[in-house]
Structure formats: structure tokens, C-alpha cells
Amino acid sequence: MTAFAGEGEGREDSGNLVALDEVRRARLDLPVTFNRQELNQILRLYGRMVAAGEWRDYAIDHLKDMAVFSVFRRSSEVPLFQIVKNPKLARKQGAYSVVAATGLILKRGHELERVLTVFDRKLKLVGT
């Protein structure tokens, strides 16, 4: 839900668009979380990768400024990848990113579904 701040009668300039959930979160000091739709997309990808034998474990961290979904080959190792939601970057580079174990950002964007395409396999044409 959004609202316009600074709207007034007879003013020609437009107000600032403010996301009310961000304002509430900042005021109440709540952590950033993945919503149900985001978790469904992430867990669908996770299920495919587990079935392929590439991933085995995951962890979800809800921090003050970001939410992180980490995937592991083994739970005792560092995460292979992290799917990060950082609302502060939503207007700039996009709130979502996929980060490799080395810290390299593999893909960043405004839509989670598009960012997760970094894990899609490319089909190769095999000559006969």
C-alpha cells in the first residue's frame, strides 16, 4: 500500500510516493522478510536443485536491513549462493540479487523471478 506525502490543495508539484510497509517497518524496527510469493518462487527453485542433486540444505536470515536465503551443498560449508532481498536498493539496482560464494553478484534486478533465471540451464544443441 502506498500513499502520497505532501499532497495539498492548489499545489502543482507532486508529492513523494511512500511505501507504507517500509515506513511501518522502519518505525517498528521490524526485520526484512520474504513474503509468501517470494518464498514460493525460491522454494520451487530449491526443490528443482535438490532433485538434481546440486543443493542439500538452506538457511533463511531475516535481518534488520535485508533478508537472505542461503543454499548449501553441505550444511557444514559456506553457502554456495545467497538470494538477497534488500529493500533499500529497490529504486536503484533492484531489491533482489543472487550472490555467489566468492561474493560476486551474479544477477540483480527489480523482479525476483527474473533474478532467479540465473540458475536456469541453457540447452545445448548436440550435432548428429
C-alpha positions in Angstrom: 0.0 0.0 0.0 1.3 3.4 -0.8 0.4 7.0 0.0 1.4 10.4 -1.3 3.2 12.6 1.2 3.0 16.3 0.9 -0.2 16.5 -1.2 -2.1 19.7 -0.8 -4.8 21.7 -2.4 -3.7 24.1 -5.1 -0.1 22.8 -5.3 1.3 22.0 -8.7 4.2 19.8 -7.6 3.5 16.2 -7.0 4.2 14.6 -3.6 6.6 11.8 -2.8 5.4 8.3 -3.2 5.9 6.5 0.1 5.6 2.7 0.7 3.6 2.4 3.9 5.0 -1.1 4.7 8.6 0.3 4.6 7.6 3.2 6.9 5.9 0.9 9.3 8.9 -1.5 9.3 11.3 1.4 9.9 9.2 2.8 12.7 8.7 -0.6 14.5 12.2 -1.7 13.7 11.0 -5.0 12.2 13.3 -7.2 10.2 13.0 -7.5 6.4 11.3 -10.8 5.4 10.4 -12.7 2.3 6.7 -12.7 1.6 4.7 -15.9 0.7 5.0 -15.3 -3.1 8.8 -14.8 -2.9 9.3 -17.9 -0.7 7.2 -19.9 -3.1 9.4 -18.9 -6.0 12.6 -19.6 -4.1 11.5 -22.9 -2.7 10.3 -24.1 -6.1 13.8 -23.4 -7.4 15.3 -25.1 -4.3 13.2 -28.2 -4.9 14.4 -28.5 -8.5 18.1 -28.1 -7.5 17.7 -30.7 -4.6 16.1 -33.1 -7.1 19.1 -32.5 -9.4 21.4 -33.3 -6.5 23.1 -29.9 -6.5 21.8 -28.4 -3.3 21.2 -30.1 0.1 20.4 -27.6 2.7 19.3 -24.0 3.2 19.0 -21.2 5.8 16.9 -18.1 5.9 18.1 -15.0 7.7 15.7 -12.1 8.4 18.0 -9.2 9.3 17.2 -5.5 10.0 18.1 -4.3 6.5 17.8 -7.4 4.3 16.5 -11.0 4.1 18.9 -13.7 2.9 18.1 -17.2 1.6 21.4 -19.2 1.6 21.8 -22.5 -0.1 24.4 -25.1 0.8 25.9 -28.3 -0.8 26.6 -29.4 2.8 25.4 -27.7 5.9 29.0 -27.5 7.4 30.3 -25.4 4.4 29.9 -21.8 3.4 26.8 -21.1 1.3 27.1 -21.8 -2.5 24.7 -19.0 -3.3 22.7 -16.4 -1.4 19.4 -14.9 -2.6 19.2 -11.5 -1.1 16.3 -9.1 -0.7 17.4 -5.5 0.2 14.5 -3.0 0.0 16.9 -0.1 0.2 18.1 -0.9 -3.3 14.6 -1.2 -4.8 14.6 2.1 -6.6 18.3 1.9 -7.7 19.5 -1.5 -8.9 16.7 -3.6 -7.7 15.8 -5.2 -4.3 16.8 -8.7 -5.3 20.2 -10.2 -6.1 22.0 -13.6 -6.3 25.4 -13.7 -4.7 28.0 -16.4 -5.3 30.2 -17.9 -2.5 33.0 -15.6 -3.6 30.9 -12.5 -3.0 30.3 -11.9 -6.8 26.9 -10.6 -7.6 25.7 -12.9 -10.4 22.4 -11.1 -11.1 20.5 -8.2 -9.7 17.0 -6.8 -10.5 13.6 -5.5 -9.5 11.8 -8.8 -10.1 12.7 -11.9 -8.1 11.5 -14.3 -10.9 13.8 -12.6 -13.4 16.8 -12.7 -11.0 16.3 -16.4 -10.3 16.7 -17.1 -14.0 20.5 -17.1 -13.4 20.0 -20.7 -12.3 18.2 -21.8 -15.5 20.2 -24.3 -17.5 20.9 -23.4 -21.2 20.0 -26.2 -23.6 22.9 -27.2 -25.9 22.3 -28.4 -29.4 24.1 -31.7 -30.0 25.1 -32.4 -33.6 24.2 -35.8 -35.1 
